[in-house]
Amino acid sequence: MQTKIADERDSVFFDDRRRIRRIRMIVDLTSNLIRRDPSLSHRQARSLVTCARKAILELYPTFDVRFETLIKPHFDQVLCRRWPGEELASGCDDRLVN
């Protein structure tokens, strides 16, 4: 009985760690693409941020407050460095650009 509870706890812990790693990977890949792709427009970059947010919330639906307080400011900083003077991700619309 005790082993089953420990296994379930380890499984939940492992699943949470795996989701956090995926969230980090999404943020890192999106940030690097925005920083390094010279053909990317500001509008396309904002759409990538919107897509990253949706992907993160699909992985971890309760992550919305953390996204707004931790990850969104990071993306805003990346966008401001690449396109000084343009509006931030918070001012973008949710329409995707292909």
Secondary structure, DSSP 8 states (H G I E B T S, - for coil): -HHHHHHHHHHHHHHHHHHHHHHHHHHHHHHHHHHH-TT--HHHHHHHHHHHHHHHHHH-GGGHHHIIIIIHHHHHHHHHHHSTTS--GGG--S----
